[in-house]
Amino acid sequence: MRIKIIKEIFKKEVLDIVRDRKSIFMMLVVPVLLYPIIMMLLMGVMNTSVNKMTSEGIKIGFSSKPSKEILEIIDVENQKREKEAYLGNIKVENNVKNYKYKLEKGDIDAYIDNSSSKSDYKVYINSASDESGIKSNTIFSIMNKYKVKMSEKEIEKYNLNSEKILEPIKYKKVDITNNAKKVGILLGQVIPFVLIIGVLFGCIYPAIDVMAGEKERGTLETLFSLPISNMELVIGKYLAVSISAILTSILNIISMSCTLGYFMKAKSIYDLSEIKINYTSLGGSIFITIISIILFAMVVSALAMCICSFAKTFKEAQNYITPLMLMIMVPAYISMIPNIYLNRITATIPVINISLLIKSVLSLNTNMKMVGLVFIVNLIFVFISLVLLSKIFNSEDILFGEKRNFKLIQSRSSIKKGSIPGISDGILVYVLAFLSLLYISPILMMKIGIFGNTINQIILAMIPILVAIYIKADFKKIFSINKIKIIDFIRAVITWIIGLILMSLLTGILIKIFPEQIEVSKELNNIIKSSGNIVTQILLFAVTPAICEEILFRGFIFAAFRDKKTFGENDEKYIAFAIVTSGILFGIMHLDFIRIIPTSILGMIMAYNVYKSKSIFSSMGIHFLNNFMSVVAVNITTTAIICLI
């Protein structure tokens, strides 16, 4: 690669991005102006609302005249509140009738029924009213003080020391967490989400512009005609999009820091001015956060460019990018969920690992091993994304062809008989199958038990079959319906044995690293045993998956991913991609962390056998044999760690 050429392409793409008003708006206006303005407006509105509610005072209604002790406590409370200019007095209304109407209307903030006895009170509030909910804390505080006062009065009747009886021990809460850590915990819940969204917005429009925008303007063909390699073109465009996303992220950090500094000096409803921050202690956390965001920006930029490469127009690319936005935004919320921290599992999950890493470092709970793992995982994703992007640029049919469109959304009359599904159709079928597994399978299992899973297996097979019928596909070619030869059968058995050894080793290693996952394996064993006799178990867990799942994965999906029309004329060059991708999708479909990697490996082995034998019966045989052995193992011993797929 020639650095000079990459620099020129980079400059050209940066100039194009700068000229685009949408990109400039998302890169500069949103982080620099919009975030601070929104935060200030929200804080101002909240401050005004709370001040209004507190200045109006509190109105308590009683069913009958309250005792003099309660009135004394209310008088003392009012004396304290009068010293605070913004707090209103507590007002008492006796003999309240139709309290429900008054609570709903807001005439009273709480109603206390004291008609039954002096020791039995009921406090009614309207939780649908924000004012009633906020003021109820003061009301319950008054009732607690009244309870303590009456307890002291009863104890003193017997000439006893009420203080010793009611408070036999004294304690004082000492919080060892310093102010910097408190602030870090507070920031760590919100900032990861804001930064991730900032990265997303910073790279989406530049990615659309350098890919779909180039096609729409008709300038991408000109670039391909220049004496430059595809990799040089990819790197130049990728660097421009990445820099855009990184710049937006840094501006987000600066903007939020300045806004936070403003609130630290100003009084607010959170009284942030009382918090003292040692910025030196947060320096390392901020540095790691910046590096994390840069890595994440590189990953998202590559993914966004990959997706936008399939679109012909700016508008079409916006539609394609929406699922990516949802896939990133939803996991970004993970930082706001309590009791979820960065560990060896979450550190390997994209988006979630960045969100939890920023949360942990801002909370001053940095584990450098986890930091290193997150960095390595994201670097791997950057490499994979760049390789995929370079493959896309090597295929002019993907960049300029019409064959990538979803056949399923086309009119059936316009589809030629014997058509072959493309990668878009394969992804769509996989998504439909995945949704069925997530939503239909649990409902069926709740209604009819384990047989519900079998019905869902049939649904998984029917989805690709119905799609194949709609697109007038060649069933024999799509589903590899051919006789299997003896040599192919022997190859299938040998490769299955090798795969089984690999699966067992990997499962054993994963169980040692994550010992808590052994419970998942035990639960699966129990499900198999409780499903009936061994014949029923074989039908449910060996025969049905071997047929239904193979129709879906080694049939339709594998055929879609290795279609020549989708990837270009050289089918052999992309067969490895089809084998690996279909295997990984197969592993993910099992929704079990401990089985994803081993199952993916066996999925690749089965796809390889279908490719070599040109018969789906080779993978069906491997699938059946593997699950049959697992069922037998469960019935022989209770401690078997099975490799059911």
C-alpha positions as CSV (number, residue, x, y, z in Angstrom):
1,M,0.0,0.0,0.0
2,R,1.1,3.5,-0.8
3,I,0.8,6.0,2.1
4,K,0.7,9.0,-0.2
5,I,-2.3,7.6,-2.2
6,I,-4.1,6.8,1.1
7,K,-3.5,10.4,2.3
8,E,-4.9,11.9,-0.9
9,I,-8.0,9.7,-0.7
10,F,-8.3,10.6,3.0
11,K,-8.1,14.3,2.2
12,K,-10.7,14.0,-0.6
13,E,-13.2,12.2,1.7
14,V,-12.7,14.6,4.6
15,L,-13.4,17.5,2.2
16,D,-16.6,15.8,1.0
17,I,-17.7,15.2,4.6
18,V,-17.0,18.8,5.6
19,R,-19.1,20.0,2.6
20,D,-22.0,17.9,3.8
21,R,-24.3,20.0,6.1
22,K,-25.9,16.9,7.7
23,S,-22.5,15.5,8.7
24,I,-21.3,18.9,10.1
25,F,-24.6,19.3,12.1
26,M,-24.2,15.8,13.7
27,M,-20.4,16.3,14.3
28,L,-20.4,19.8,15.7
29,V,-23.8,21.3,16.4
30,V,-25.2,18.3,18.3
31,P,-22.4,17.8,20.8
32,V,-21.2,21.4,21.2
33,L,-24.5,23.2,21.4
34,L,-27.5,20.8,21.6
35,Y,-26.4,18.6,24.5
36,P,-25.5,21.6,26.9
37,I,-28.7,23.4,25.9
38,I,-30.9,20.3,26.5
39,M,-29.2,19.6,29.9
40,M,-29.6,23.2,31.1
41,L,-33.2,23.3,30.0
42,L,-34.0,20.0,31.7
43,M,-32.2,21.0,34.9
44,G,-34.0,24.4,34.8
45,V,-37.4,22.9,34.3
46,M,-36.8,20.3,37.1
47,N,-35.5,23.0,39.4
48,T,-38.5,25.2,38.8
49,S,-41.0,22.3,39.1
50,V,-39.5,21.1,42.5
51,N,-39.3,24.7,43.8
52,K,-42.9,25.2,42.9
53,M,-44.0,22.0,44.6
54,T,-42.1,22.7,47.8
55,S,-43.0,26.4,48.0
56,E,-46.7,25.5,47.8
57,G,-46.5,23.7,51.2
58,I,-48.1,20.4,52.2
59,K,-51.8,19.9,52.9
60,I,-52.8,17.0,55.2
61,G,-56.4,15.9,55.6
62,F,-57.6,14.0,58.7
63,S,-60.8,12.1,59.2
64,S,-61.1,13.6,62.6
65,K,-59.2,16.1,64.7
66,P,-55.6,14.9,65.2
67,S,-54.0,14.4,68.6
68,K,-52.2,17.3,70.2
69,E,-48.9,15.3,69.9
70,I,-49.2,15.3,66.1
71,L,-50.1,19.0,66.0
72,E,-47.0,19.7,68.2
73,I,-44.8,17.8,65.8
74,I,-46.3,19.7,62.8
75,D,-45.7,23.0,64.6
76,V,-42.0,22.1,65.2
77,E,-41.7,21.1,61.6
78,N,-43.3,24.4,60.4
79,Q,-40.8,26.4,62.5
80,K,-37.9,24.6,60.8
81,R,-39.5,25.2,57.3
82,E,-40.0,28.9,58.0
83,K,-36.3,29.3,58.2
84,E,-36.0,28.1,54.6
85,A,-37.4,30.7,52.2
86,Y,-38.4,28.1,49.6
87,L,-40.3,25.7,51.8
88,G,-44.1,26.2,52.4
89,N,-45.9,25.4,55.7
90,I,-47.7,22.2,56.5
91,K,-51.4,22.8,56.7
92,V,-54.0,20.6,58.5
93,E,-57.6,20.1,57.5
94,N,-59.9,18.3,59.9
95,N,-63.0,16.1,59.3
96,V,-62.3,15.6,55.6
97,K,-65.1,14.1,53.6
98,N,-64.8,12.4,50.2
99,Y,-61.0,12.2,50.5
100,K,-60.6,10.3,47.2
101,Y,-62.0,13.2,45.2
102,K,-59.8,15.7,47.1
103,L,-56.7,13.6,46.6
104,E,-57.3,13.2,42.9
105,K,-58.1,16.9,42.5
106,G,-55.0,17.9,44.5
107,D,-56.9,19.8,47.3
108,I,-54.9,17.7,49.8
109,D,-51.6,15.9,49.4
110,A,-52.4,13.1,51.9
111,Y,-55.3,11.8,53.9
112,I,-54.9,10.2,57.4
113,D,-57.7,8.1,58.7
114,N,-57.4,8.4,62.5
115,S,-61.0,7.6,63.3
116,S,-60.7,3.9,64.4
117,S,-58.2,4.3,67.3
118,K,-55.3,6.3,68.5
119,S,-52.9,3.5,67.6
120,D,-54.1,2.5,64.2
121,Y,-53.7,5.0,61.3
122,K,-54.0,4.7,57.6
123,V,-52.2,7.2,55.3
124,Y,-53.7,7.6,51.8
125,I,-51.7,9.2,49.0
126,N,-52.2,9.6,45.3
127,S,-49.1,8.0,43.7
128,A,-50.3,9.1,40.2
129,S,-49.7,12.7,41.3
130,D,-46.0,13.8,41.3
131,E,-46.6,16.3,44.0
132,S,-48.2,13.8,46.3
133,G,-45.4,11.4,45.8
134,I,-42.7,13.9,46.6
135,K,-44.5,15.4,49.6
136,S,-45.3,12.0,51.1
137,N,-41.8,11.6,52.5
138,T,-42.3,14.6,54.8
139,I,-45.8,13.2,55.8
140,F,-44.4,9.8,56.7
141,S,-41.5,11.5,58.6
142,I,-44.1,13.3,60.7
143,M,-45.9,10.0,61.4
144,N,-42.6,8.3,62.4
145,K,-41.8,11.1,64.8
146,Y,-45.3,10.8,66.3
147,K,-44.8,7.0,66.7
148,V,-41.5,7.6,68.5
149,K,-43.0,10.2,70.8
150,M,-46.0,8.0,71.8
151,S,-43.5,5.1,72.4
152,E,-41.5,7.3,74.8
153,K,-44.7,8.4,76.5
154,E,-45.8,4.8,77.2
155,I,-42.3,3.8,78.4
156,E,-42.1,6.7,80.8
157,K,-45.3,5.6,82.5
158,Y,-43.4,2.8,84.0
159,N,-40.5,5.1,85.1
160,L,-38.1,3.6,82.5
161,N,-35.5,5.2,80.4
162,S,-37.0,5.5,77.0
163,E,-33.7,6.4,75.3
164,K,-32.0,3.2,76.5
165,I,-35.0,1.1,75.5
166,L,-35.7,2.6,72.2
167,E,-32.0,3.1,71.3
168,P,-30.1,0.3,73.0
169,I,-27.2,0.8,70.5
170,K,-25.9,3.8,68.6
171,Y,-24.3,3.7,65.2
172,K,-22.8,6.1,62.7
173,K,-22.6,5.5,59.0
174,V,-19.1,6.1,57.6
175,D,-18.9,6.1,53.8
176,I,-15.4,5.1,52.7
177,T,-16.1,6.1,49.1
178,N,-14.4,9.4,48.2
179,N,-16.1,12.2,46.3
180,A,-14.3,11.3,43.1
181,K,-15.6,7.8,43.2
182,K,-19.1,9.0,44.0
183,V,-19.0,11.3,41.0
184,G,-17.5,8.5,38.9
185,I,-20.4,6.2,39.8
186,L,-22.9,8.8,38.9
187,L,-21.2,9.7,35.6
188,G,-20.5,6.0,34.8
189,Q,-24.3,5.3,34.5
190,V,-25.1,8.0,32.0
191,I,-21.9,9.0,30.1
192,P,-21.2,5.6,28.3
193,F,-24.6,5.7,26.6
194,V,-24.2,9.4,25.6
195,L,-20.7,8.7,24.2
196,I,-21.7,5.6,22.3
197,I,-24.7,7.5,20.8
198,G,-22.2,10.3,19.9
199,V,-19.9,7.9,18.1
200,L,-22.9,6.5,16.2
201,F,-24.2,9.8,15.0
202,G,-20.6,10.9,14.2
203,C,-20.0,8.1,11.8
204,I,-23.4,7.3,10.3
205,Y,-23.7,10.3,7.9
206,P,-20.0,10.3,6.8
207,A,-20.3,6.5,6.2
208,I,-23.4,7.0,4.1
209,D,-21.8,9.8,2.2
210,V,-18.5,8.0,1.3
211,M,-20.4,4.9,0.2
212,A,-24.0,5.4,-1.0
213,G,-23.4,9.1,-1.6
214,E,-20.5,8.3,-4.0
215,K,-22.7,5.9,-5.9
216,E,-25.6,8.3,-6.1
217,R,-23.2,11.0,-7.4
218,G,-21.7,8.6,-9.9
219,T,-18.1,9.2,-8.6
220,L,-17.3,5.8,-7.2
221,E,-16.8,4.3,-10.6
222,T,-14.3,7.1,-11.3
223,L,-12.3,6.2,-8.2
224,F,-12.2,2.5,-9.4
225,S,-10.8,3.6,-12.7
226,L,-7.8,5.3,-11.1
227,P,-4.4,3.5,-10.7
228,I,-5.0,2.7,-7.0
229,S,-5.7,-0.6,-5.2
230,N,-9.0,-1.4,-3.6
231,M,-7.3,-1.6,-0.2
232,E,-5.8,1.9,-0.6
233,L,-9.3,3.2,-1.4
234,V,-10.8,1.3,1.6
235,I,-8.2,2.6,4.1
236,G,-8.5,6.2,2.9
237,K,-12.3,6.2,3.1
238,Y,-12.3,4.3,6.4
239,L,-9.8,6.7,8.0
240,A,-12.0,9.7,7.0
241,V,-15.1,8.1,8.6
242,S,-13.2,7.0,11.7
243,I,-11.7,10.5,12.2
244,S,-15.2,12.0,11.9
245,A,-16.6,9.6,14.6
246,I,-13.6,10.1,16.9
247,L,-13.8,13.9,16.6
248,T,-17.5,13.8,17.4
249,S,-16.7,11.7,20.5
250,I,-14.0,14.0,21.7
251,L,-16.3,17.0,21.3
252,N,-18.9,15.1,23.2
253,I,-16.5,14.6,26.1
254,I,-15.4,18.2,26.1
255,S,-19.0,19.4,25.9
256,M,-20.2,17.2,28.7
257,S,-17.2,18.2,30.9
258,C,-17.9,21.9,30.4
259,T,-21.6,21.4,31.1
260,L,-20.8,19.4,34.2
261,G,-18.4,22.0,35.4
262,Y,-21.1,24.6,35.0
263,F,-23.5,22.6,37.2
264,M,-20.7,22.0,39.7
265,K,-20.5,25.7,40.4
266,A,-24.2,26.4,40.2
267,K,-26.8,25.3,42.7
268,S,-29.2,22.8,41.4
269,I,-31.8,20.3,42.7
270,Y,-28.9,17.7,43.0
271,D,-26.7,20.2,44.9
272,L,-23.7,19.2,42.9
273,S,-21.8,22.3,44.2
274,E,-21.3,20.4,47.5
275,I,-19.3,17.7,45.7
276,K,-15.6,18.2,45.5
277,I,-13.8,16.3,42.7
278,N,-10.2,15.4,42.6
279,Y,-9.7,15.6,38.9
280,T,-6.2,14.0,39.2
281,S,-7.8,10.8,40.4
282,L,-10.1,10.8,37.4
283,G,-7.3,11.5,34.9
284,G,-6.5,7.9,34.2
285,S,-10.1,7.0,33.9
286,I,-10.7,9.8,31.3
287,F,-7.6,8.6,29.3
288,I,-8.9,5.0,29.2
289,T,-12.4,6.3,28.3
290,I,-10.9,8.2,25.3
291,I,-9.0,5.2,24.1
292,S,-12.1,3.0,24.4
293,I,-14.2,5.4,22.5
294,I,-11.6,5.7,19.7
295,L,-11.5,1.9,19.3
296,F,-15.3,1.7,19.4
297,A,-15.5,4.5,16.7
298,M,-13.2,2.4,14.5
299,V,-15.4,-0.6,14.9
300,V,-18.7,1.2,14.2
301,S,-17.2,3.1,11.3
302,A,-16.2,-0.1,9.6
303,L,-19.6,-1.7,10.2
304,A,-21.5,1.3,9.0
305,M,-19.4,1.4,5.8
306,C,-20.1,-2.3,5.2
307,I,-23.8,-1.8,5.5
308,C,-23.9,1.3,3.4
309,S,-22.0,-0.4,0.7
310,F,-25.1,-2.4,-0.2
311,A,-27.2,0.7,-0.8
312,K,-27.4,2.6,-4.1
313,T,-28.8,5.9,-2.8
314,F,-28.5,8.0,0.3
315,K,-32.1,7.3,1.3
316,E,-31.7,3.6,0.9
317,A,-28.5,3.7,3.0
318,Q,-30.4,5.5,5.8
319,N,-33.0,2.6,5.8
320,Y,-30.2,0.0,5.9
321,I,-28.4,1.7,8.8
322,T,-31.4,1.8,11.1
323,P,-31.0,-1.8,12.3
324,L,-27.4,-1.1,13.2
325,M,-28.4,1.9,15.2
326,L,-30.9,-0.2,17.2
327,M,-28.3,-2.9,17.7
328,I,-25.9,-0.4,19.2
329,M,-28.3,1.8,21.1
330,V,-30.1,-1.0,23.0
331,P,-26.9,-2.6,24.5
332,A,-25.6,0.9,25.3
333,Y,-28.2,1.1,28.0
334,I,-26.4,-1.7,29.9
335,S,-24.4,0.9,31.9
336,M,-27.6,2.1,33.6
337,I,-28.6,-1.3,34.9
338,P,-27.3,-2.0,38.4
339,N,-25.3,-5.1,39.4
340,I,-24.0,-5.6,35.9
341,Y,-20.3,-5.2,35.7
342,L,-17.4,-5.9,33.4
343,N,-16.2,-9.5,33.6
344,R,-14.8,-12.2,31.4
345,I,-18.1,-12.7,29.7
346,T,-19.3,-9.1,29.2
347,A,-15.8,-8.1,28.1
348,T,-16.2,-10.2,24.9
349,I,-19.6,-8.8,23.8
350,P,-19.4,-5.8,21.4
351,V,-20.9,-2.5,22.6
352,I,-21.7,-3.9,26.0
353,N,-17.9,-4.3,26.7
354,I,-17.3,-0.6,25.9
355,S,-20.3,0.6,27.9
356,L,-19.3,-1.4,31.0
357,L,-15.6,-0.5,30.6
358,I,-16.4,3.2,30.7
359,K,-18.7,2.7,33.6
360,S,-16.0,0.8,35.6
361,V,-13.1,3.2,34.9
362,L,-15.2,6.2,35.8
363,S,-16.3,4.5,39.0
364,L,-12.5,4.0,39.7
365,N,-13.0,0.2,39.7
366,T,-10.4,-0.4,36.9
367,N,-9.3,-4.0,36.3
368,M,-6.4,-3.7,33.8
369,K,-6.9,-7.4,32.7
370,M,-10.5,-6.6,31.7
371,V,-9.3,-3.3,30.1
372,G,-6.8,-5.3,28.0
373,L,-9.4,-7.9,27.1
374,V,-11.8,-5.3,25.9
375,F,-9.1,-3.6,23.8
376,I,-8.1,-6.9,22.2
377,V,-11.7,-7.9,21.4
378,N,-12.4,-4.5,19.8
379,L,-9.1,-4.6,17.8
380,I,-10.2,-8.0,16.5
381,F,-13.5,-6.6,15.4
382,V,-11.8,-3.7,13.7
383,F,-9.6,-6.2,11.8
384,I,-12.6,-8.4,10.8
385,S,-14.6,-5.4,9.7
386,L,-11.8,-4.1,7.5
387,V,-11.3,-7.5,5.9
388,L,-15.0,-7.7,5.2
389,L,-15.0,-4.2,3.8
390,S,-12.0,-5.0,1.5
391,K,-13.9,-8.1,0.3
392,I,-16.9,-6.0,-0.5
393,F,-14.7,-3.5,-2.5
394,N,-13.2,-6.4,-4.4
395,S,-16.7,-7.3,-5.6
396,E,-18.1,-4.8,-8.1
397,D,-21.3,-6.8,-8.2
398,I,-22.0,-6.0,-4.5
399,L,-21.1,-2.3,-5.0
400,F,-23.0,-1.7,-8.3
401,G,-25.1,-4.8,-9.0
402,E,-28.9,-5.3,-8.6
403,K,-28.8,-8.9,-7.4
404,R,-28.4,-8.0,-3.7
405,N,-32.0,-7.0,-3.4
406,F,-34.4,-9.1,-1.2
407,K,-36.2,-11.5,-3.5
408,L,-38.8,-12.0,-0.8
409,I,-40.1,-8.4,-1.1
410,Q,-40.3,-8.5,-4.9
411,S,-43.4,-9.4,-6.8
412,R,-43.5,-13.1,-7.3
413,S,-44.4,-12.7,-11.0
414,S,-41.1,-10.8,-11.6
415,I,-39.0,-13.7,-10.1
416,K,-37.6,-16.2,-12.5
417,K,-38.2,-19.9,-12.0
418,G,-35.2,-21.7,-10.5
419,S,-33.8,-18.6,-8.8
420,I,-31.0,-18.7,-6.2
421,P,-31.4,-16.8,-2.9
422,G,-28.8,-14.1,-2.2
423,I,-27.1,-13.1,1.0
424,S,-30.0,-10.6,1.8
425,D,-32.5,-13.5,1.6
426,G,-30.3,-15.6,3.8
427,I,-30.1,-12.9,6.5
428,L,-33.8,-12.3,6.3
429,V,-34.7,-16.0,6.8
430,Y,-32.2,-16.2,9.7
431,V,-33.8,-13.1,11.4
432,L,-37.3,-14.7,11.0
433,A,-36.1,-18.0,12.5
434,F,-34.3,-16.1,15.3
435,L,-37.5,-14.2,16.1
436,S,-39.5,-17.4,16.1
437,L,-37.0,-18.9,18.6
438,L,-37.2,-15.8,20.9
439,Y,-40.9,-15.2,20.9
440,I,-42.8,-18.3,19.6
441,S,-40.8,-21.1,21.2
442,P,-41.2,-19.8,24.9
443,I,-44.9,-19.5,24.4
444,L,-45.2,-23.0,23.0
445,M,-43.0,-24.4,25.8
446,M,-45.2,-22.7,28.5
447,K,-48.3,-24.2,26.9
448,I,-47.3,-27.7,26.0
449,G,-43.8,-28.2,27.6
450,I,-40.8,-29.6,25.7
451,F,-43.0,-30.6,22.7
452,G,-43.4,-26.8,22.1
453,N,-39.7,-26.7,21.2
454,T,-40.3,-29.5,18.7
455,I,-43.1,-27.5,17.0
456,N,-40.8,-24.5,16.9
457,Q,-38.2,-26.8,15.2
458,I,-40.7,-27.5,12.5
459,I,-41.4,-23.8,12.1
460,L,-37.7,-23.2,11.7
461,A,-37.8,-25.7,8.7
462,M,-41.0,-24.3,7.3
463,I,-39.6,-20.7,7.1
464,P,-36.9,-21.4,4.4
465,I,-39.2,-23.9,2.6
466,L,-42.0,-21.3,2.2
467,V,-39.5,-18.6,1.2
468,A,-38.0,-21.0,-1.4
469,I,-41.5,-21.7,-2.7
470,Y,-42.2,-17.9,-3.0
471,I,-39.0,-17.1,-4.8
472,K,-39.4,-20.1,-7.1
473,A,-36.1,-21.6,-6.0
474,D,-34.5,-24.8,-7.3
475,F,-35.2,-27.0,-4.3
476,K,-32.7,-29.7,-5.3
477,K,-29.9,-27.1,-5.6
478,I,-30.8,-24.9,-2.6
479,F,-31.3,-27.7,-0.2
480,S,-28.6,-30.0,-1.7
481,I,-31.0,-32.9,-2.1
482,N,-28.6,-35.6,-3.6
483,K,-27.7,-39.1,-2.7
484,I,-24.7,-39.4,-0.4
485,K,-21.8,-41.6,-1.4
486,I,-19.9,-44.0,0.9
487,I,-16.8,-41.9,0.7
488,D,-18.8,-38.8,1.7
489,F,-20.3,-40.7,4.6
490,I,-16.9,-41.8,5.9
491,R,-15.6,-38.3,5.5
492,A,-18.6,-37.0,7.5
493,V,-18.0,-39.4,10.4
494,I,-14.2,-38.7,10.5
495,T,-14.7,-34.9,10.5
496,W,-17.5,-35.3,13.1
497,I,-15.2,-37.2,15.4
498,I,-12.5,-34.5,15.1
499,G,-15.2,-31.9,15.7
500,L,-16.5,-33.7,18.7
501,I,-13.0,-33.8,20.3
502,L,-12.6,-30.1,19.6
503,M,-16.0,-29.4,21.1
504,S,-15.3,-31.4,24.2
505,L,-12.0,-29.7,24.8
506,L,-13.4,-26.2,24.3
507,T,-16.4,-27.0,26.5
508,G,-14.1,-28.3,29.2
509,I,-12.0,-25.1,29.0
510,L,-15.0,-22.8,29.1
511,I,-16.4,-24.7,32.1
512,K,-13.2,-24.2,33.9
513,I,-13.1,-20.5,33.1
514,F,-16.8,-20.0,33.8
515,P,-17.7,-22.7,36.4
516,E,-21.1,-21.2,36.9
517,Q,-22.0,-22.4,33.4
518,I,-22.0,-26.0,34.6
519,E,-25.5,-25.4,35.9
520,V,-26.7,-24.7,32.4
521,S,-25.4,-28.1,31.2
522,K,-27.0,-29.8,34.2
523,E,-30.3,-28.1,33.5
524,L,-30.2,-29.3,29.9
525,N,-29.5,-32.8,31.1
526,N,-32.6,-32.6,33.3
527,I,-34.8,-31.3,30.5
528,I,-33.7,-34.3,28.3
529,K,-34.4,-36.8,31.1
530,S,-37.8,-35.4,31.9
531,S,-39.0,-35.4,28.3
532,G,-40.0,-39.2,28.3
533,N,-38.4,-42.5,27.5
534,I,-35.2,-42.8,25.5
535,V,-37.1,-43.3,22.2
536,T,-39.0,-40.0,22.8
537,Q,-35.8,-38.3,23.7
538,I,-34.1,-39.4,20.5
539,L,-37.1,-38.2,18.4
540,L,-37.2,-34.8,20.1
541,F,-33.5,-34.1,20.5
542,A,-31.8,-36.1,17.7
543,V,-34.2,-36.7,14.8
544,T,-36.2,-33.5,14.7
545,P,-33.2,-31.0,15.0
546,A,-31.2,-33.1,12.5
547,I,-33.8,-32.6,9.9
548,C,-35.3,-29.1,10.7
549,E,-32.1,-27.2,11.6
550,E,-30.2,-28.6,8.6
551,I,-32.9,-27.5,6.2
552,L,-32.5,-24.0,7.6
553,F,-28.7,-23.7,8.0
554,R,-27.0,-26.1,5.7
555,G,-29.8,-25.8,3.2
556,F,-31.2,-22.3,2.6
557,I,-28.7,-20.1,4.6
558,F,-25.6,-21.9,3.4
559,A,-26.8,-21.8,-0.2
560,A,-27.6,-18.0,0.1
561,F,-24.2,-17.2,1.4
562,R,-22.3,-19.1,-1.3
563,D,-24.3,-17.9,-4.3
564,K,-22.0,-16.8,-7.2
565,K,-24.4,-14.0,-8.1
566,T,-24.1,-12.5,-4.7
567,F,-20.3,-12.6,-4.3
568,G,-19.0,-12.6,-7.8
569,E,-18.0,-15.2,-10.4
570,N,-15.3,-16.9,-8.3
571,D,-17.4,-19.1,-6.1
572,E,-14.4,-21.0,-4.6
573,K,-13.0,-17.8,-3.2
574,Y,-16.0,-17.2,-1.0
575,I,-17.0,-20.7,0.0
576,A,-14.9,-20.4,3.1
577,F,-16.9,-17.3,4.0
578,A,-20.1,-19.2,3.6
579,I,-18.9,-22.1,5.7
580,V,-17.7,-19.9,8.5
581,T,-20.6,-17.5,8.5
582,S,-23.3,-20.2,8.5
583,G,-21.5,-22.0,11.3
584,I,-21.3,-18.8,13.5
585,L,-25.0,-18.1,12.9
586,F,-25.7,-21.7,13.8
587,G,-23.8,-21.3,17.1
588,I,-25.5,-18.0,18.0
589,M,-28.9,-19.5,17.4
590,H,-28.4,-21.8,20.4
591,L,-28.5,-18.8,22.8
592,D,-26.1,-20.4,25.2
593,F,-22.8,-18.8,26.0
594,I,-21.0,-22.1,26.8
595,R,-22.2,-23.7,23.6
596,I,-21.8,-20.9,21.0
597,I,-18.1,-21.5,20.1
598,P,-18.2,-25.4,20.1
599,T,-21.5,-25.4,18.2
600,S,-20.2,-22.9,15.6
601,I,-17.2,-25.2,15.0
602,L,-19.5,-28.2,14.4
603,G,-21.7,-26.1,12.2
604,M,-18.7,-25.3,10.0
605,I,-17.8,-28.9,9.8
606,M,-21.3,-29.8,8.7
607,A,-21.3,-27.0,6.1
608,Y,-17.9,-28.3,4.8
609,N,-19.4,-31.8,4.4
610,V,-22.4,-30.5,2.5
611,Y,-20.1,-28.5,0.2
612,K,-17.8,-31.5,-0.5
613,S,-20.6,-34.1,-0.8
614,K,-23.2,-31.8,-2.4
615,S,-25.7,-33.6,-0.2
616,I,-27.5,-32.3,2.9
617,F,-27.8,-35.8,4.2
618,S,-24.1,-35.7,5.2
619,S,-24.8,-32.9,7.7
620,M,-28.1,-34.4,8.8
621,G,-26.2,-37.6,9.6
622,I,-23.6,-35.7,11.6
623,H,-26.3,-33.8,13.5
624,F,-28.3,-36.9,14.3
625,L,-25.2,-38.9,15.4
626,N,-23.9,-36.1,17.6
627,N,-27.3,-35.5,19.4
628,F,-28.0,-39.3,19.6
629,M,-24.7,-39.8,21.5
630,S,-25.5,-36.9,23.8
631,V,-28.9,-38.4,24.6
632,V,-27.3,-41.8,25.3
633,A,-24.6,-40.1,27.5
634,V,-27.3,-38.4,29.6
635,N,-29.1,-41.6,30.3
636,I,-25.9,-43.5,31.2
637,T,-24.4,-40.9,33.6
638,T,-25.7,-37.9,35.5
639,T,-22.4,-36.0,35.2
640,A,-22.1,-35.9,31.4
641,I,-21.3,-32.5,29.9
642,I,-23.1,-33.0,26.7
643,C,-22.4,-31.4,23.3
644,L,-26.0,-31.2,22.1
645,I,-26.6,-29.0,19.0
